[in-house]
């Protein structure tokens, strides 16, 4: 099966990287949720994409220079404004969650994809998941654009599946060779870089015993095409569209 991975949760419908967005993604049929982590000044893992709070909360501040308590004072729903309604989540008590809070919430049949932003967060991620069922049930994948971050995760816990995120236009084949040599699950390029026919690179990956995923896919026909090619999974902003395109979830 090809996994439907909700990009920062159901991010077009609820503020990204919040528990509300993750809950909604599961309701809409995602197989897994994807999130980003940054390390706070007191060593906590804040689930947020940017280095700063401004875009998603409207408040200034660099996450790495703030305590988690200070980060949680920001309104994670303050700036979210879908087309139908202006700032519908502002003032509703949404906060930037910790990775621990997401792990406490995570349903037993839902996968988790953690993108490590700064490599300094790798140790804390491994520690956070070490005793959690998502780790032992192999529902966890840790990914990063930073090779050193996923290398550190594997050094600390070789049993955690790790994937190498590729920046747009980064050549896939040498990245796949590197991932194979270093024992990572596989690579996750930008969807466009797979080209109209992803079968050659997928065949190469299978020959190496690796997987290929991609980001971000929102077109249902492309979703069906990639699933037919047996892509490992794709990150999407539209888990409901993906679920309809690929059919019901299977246990």
C-alpha positions as CSV (number, residue, x, y, z in Angstrom):
1,X,0.0,0.0,0.0
2,X,1.0,3.6,-0.5
3,X,0.8,5.6,2.8
4,X,-1.1,8.9,3.0
5,X,0.9,11.2,5.2
6,X,-0.9,14.4,6.3
7,X,1.4,17.4,5.9
8,X,1.6,19.1,9.3
9,X,-1.8,17.5,9.9
10,X,-4.8,18.7,7.9
11,X,-3.1,22.0,7.5
12,X,-5.5,23.7,5.1
13,X,-8.4,23.1,7.5
14,X,-6.8,23.8,10.9
15,X,-3.6,25.5,12.1
16,X,-0.6,23.5,11.0
17,X,1.3,21.4,13.5
18,X,-1.4,21.6,16.2
19,X,-3.3,18.8,17.8
20,X,-6.5,20.0,16.1
21,X,-4.8,19.6,12.7
22,X,-3.6,16.1,13.6
23,X,-7.0,15.0,14.9
24,X,-8.7,16.2,11.8
25,X,-6.2,14.5,9.5
26,X,-7.0,11.2,11.2
27,X,-10.7,11.8,10.8
28,X,-10.1,12.5,7.1
29,X,-8.4,9.2,6.5
30,X,-4.6,9.8,6.8
31,X,-2.5,6.8,7.5
32,X,0.1,8.9,9.2
33,X,0.7,12.5,10.3
34,X,3.8,14.5,9.6
35,X,5.2,17.1,11.9
36,X,8.3,19.3,12.5
37,X,10.3,19.7,15.7
38,X,12.5,22.4,17.0
39,X,14.5,22.4,20.3
40,X,13.6,25.0,22.8
41,X,16.2,26.7,25.1
42,X,15.2,24.3,28.0
43,X,15.6,21.2,25.9
44,X,12.0,20.6,25.0
45,X,10.7,19.6,21.5
46,X,8.3,22.1,20.1
47,X,6.1,21.0,17.2
48,X,6.5,23.9,14.8
49,X,7.9,24.3,11.3
50,X,9.6,27.6,11.4
51,X,12.6,28.7,13.5
52,X,10.4,31.6,14.8
53,X,6.9,32.0,16.1
54,X,5.8,34.9,13.9
55,X,4.2,33.2,10.8
56,X,2.0,30.8,12.7
57,X,1.3,32.7,15.9
58,X,1.8,36.4,15.1
59,X,4.3,36.7,18.0
60,X,8.0,37.4,17.7
61,X,10.7,35.1,19.1
62,X,13.1,32.4,18.0
63,X,12.1,29.0,19.4
64,X,15.7,28.0,20.2
65,X,16.0,31.1,22.4
66,X,12.7,30.5,24.3
67,X,11.6,28.1,27.0
68,X,8.7,25.8,26.1
69,X,6.5,27.6,28.6
70,X,7.2,30.8,26.7
71,X,6.5,29.2,23.4
72,X,3.1,27.9,24.7
73,X,2.1,31.4,25.6
74,X,1.6,32.1,21.9
75,X,-1.7,31.5,20.2
76,X,-1.1,28.8,17.6
77,X,-4.4,29.7,15.9
78,X,-3.8,33.4,15.7
79,X,-2.8,33.8,12.0
80,X,-4.6,30.8,10.4
81,X,-7.1,32.1,7.9
82,X,-8.7,29.8,5.4
83,X,-10.6,31.3,2.5
84,X,-14.0,30.8,4.0
85,X,-13.4,32.5,7.4
86,X,-10.9,34.9,8.8
87,X,-8.9,33.6,11.8
88,X,-11.5,31.0,13.0
89,X,-9.1,29.5,15.5
90,X,-7.8,32.6,17.1
91,X,-8.4,32.8,20.8
92,X,-9.5,29.2,21.1
93,X,-6.6,28.1,23.3
94,X,-4.5,26.3,20.6
95,X,-0.9,26.1,21.6
96,X,2.3,24.9,20.0
97,X,2.3,21.3,21.3
98,X,5.3,19.4,22.5
99,X,6.3,16.1,20.8
100,X,5.3,14.4,24.0
101,X,1.8,15.7,23.8
102,X,1.5,14.4,20.2
103,X,2.8,11.0,21.3
104,X,0.3,10.9,24.1
105,X,-2.5,11.6,21.7
106,X,-1.4,9.4,18.8
107,X,-3.9,6.7,17.9
108,X,-2.6,3.1,18.0
109,X,-3.1,2.6,14.3
110,X,-1.7,5.8,13.0
111,X,1.9,6.4,11.8
112,X,4.1,9.3,12.7
113,X,6.7,11.0,10.5
114,X,8.9,13.4,12.5
115,X,10.9,15.9,10.5
116,X,14.0,17.0,12.5
117,X,14.7,20.6,11.7
118,X,17.9,21.4,13.6
119,X,20.3,18.5,14.0
120,X,20.6,19.4,17.7
121,X,17.1,18.1,18.1
122,X,18.0,14.5,17.1
123,X,19.0,13.3,20.5
124,X,15.8,14.6,22.1
125,X,13.7,12.9,19.4
126,X,15.3,9.5,20.0
127,X,14.8,9.9,23.8
128,X,11.1,11.0,23.4
129,X,10.1,8.0,21.3
130,X,12.3,5.3,22.9
131,X,9.6,3.8,25.1
132,X,6.6,4.7,22.9
133,X,4.6,2.0,21.0
134,X,5.0,4.0,17.8
135,X,8.7,3.1,17.9
136,X,8.2,-0.6,18.8
137,X,5.4,-1.0,16.3
138,X,7.4,0.4,13.4
139,X,4.9,3.2,12.8
140,X,7.6,5.8,13.1
141,X,9.8,7.4,10.5
142,X,12.3,10.2,11.3
143,X,13.3,12.4,8.3
144,X,15.4,15.4,7.7
145,X,17.0,17.5,5.0
146,X,20.1,17.5,7.2
147,X,22.1,14.3,6.7
148,X,23.8,14.7,10.0
149,X,20.5,14.7,11.8
150,X,19.3,11.3,10.5
151,X,22.9,9.9,10.9
152,X,22.7,10.9,14.6
153,X,19.3,9.2,15.0
154,X,20.6,6.0,13.5
155,X,23.7,6.2,15.7
156,X,21.6,6.4,18.8
157,X,18.9,3.9,17.7
158,X,19.5,1.9,14.6
159,X,16.0,0.5,14.9
160,X,14.3,3.7,14.0
161,X,13.5,4.1,10.3
162,X,15.1,7.2,8.9
163,X,14.6,8.9,5.6
164,X,16.6,11.5,3.7
165,X,14.5,14.5,2.5
166,X,15.7,16.1,-0.7
167,X,15.5,19.7,-1.6
168,X,13.7,20.5,-4.9
169,X,15.9,19.7,-7.9
170,X,18.3,17.6,-5.9
171,X,19.4,14.6,-7.9
172,X,17.7,11.5,-6.6
173,X,20.1,8.7,-7.7
174,X,23.2,9.8,-5.7
175,X,21.0,10.6,-2.7
176,X,19.5,7.1,-2.9
177,X,23.0,5.6,-3.1
178,X,24.0,7.6,0.0
179,X,20.9,6.5,1.9
180,X,21.6,2.9,1.0
181,X,25.2,3.0,2.1
182,X,24.2,4.6,5.4
183,X,21.3,2.3,6.2
184,X,18.4,4.7,5.9
185,X,14.9,3.7,4.8
186,X,15.1,5.7,1.6
187,X,14.7,9.1,0.1
188,X,11.8,11.6,-0.1
189,X,12.2,14.0,-3.0
190,X,10.0,16.8,-4.1
191,X,7.2,15.2,-6.1
192,X,8.0,17.0,-9.4
193,X,11.5,15.6,-9.4
194,X,10.1,12.1,-9.8
195,X,9.1,13.1,-13.3
196,X,6.2,11.8,-15.3
197,X,7.4,8.2,-15.0
198,X,8.8,7.4,-11.5
199,X,9.2,3.7,-12.3
200,X,12.9,3.7,-13.1
201,X,14.0,5.3,-9.8
202,X,11.5,3.1,-7.9
203,X,13.0,0.0,-9.5
204,X,16.4,1.2,-8.6
205,X,15.4,1.8,-5.0
206,X,13.8,-1.7,-4.7
207,X,17.0,-3.2,-6.1
208,X,18.8,-1.5,-3.2
209,X,16.2,-2.6,-0.7
210,X,15.2,1.0,-0.2
211,X,11.9,3.0,-0.4
212,X,10.9,6.2,-2.1
213,X,8.4,8.7,-0.8
214,X,7.7,12.2,-1.9
215,X,6.2,15.6,-1.0
216,X,3.7,17.4,-1.5
217,X,1.0,15.7,-3.6
218,X,-2.5,17.2,-3.8
219,X,-3.7,16.1,-7.3
220,X,-5.8,13.0,-7.1
221,X,-4.8,11.6,-10.5
222,X,-1.1,12.0,-9.5
223,X,-1.9,10.2,-6.2
224,X,-3.4,7.3,-8.1
225,X,-0.5,7.1,-10.5
226,X,2.1,7.1,-7.7
227,X,0.2,4.5,-5.8
228,X,0.0,2.3,-8.9
229,X,3.8,2.6,-9.2
230,X,4.0,1.3,-5.5
231,X,5.5,4.5,-4.1
232,X,6.1,4.0,-0.3
233,X,4.0,7.1,0.6
234,X,3.4,10.7,-0.1
235,X,2.9,13.8,2.0
236,X,-0.2,15.7,1.2
237,X,-2.1,18.7,2.3
238,X,-5.4,17.0,1.4
239,X,-5.7,13.6,3.2
240,X,-9.4,13.4,2.4
241,X,-8.7,13.8,-1.3
242,X,-6.0,11.2,-1.1
243,X,-8.2,8.8,0.8
244,X,-10.9,9.1,-1.8
245,X,-8.4,8.6,-4.6
246,X,-6.7,5.6,-3.1
247,X,-9.7,3.9,-1.4
248,X,-10.3,3.0,2.2
249,X,-7.6,2.5,4.7
250,X,-6.5,-1.1,5.3
251,X,-5.3,-2.3,8.7
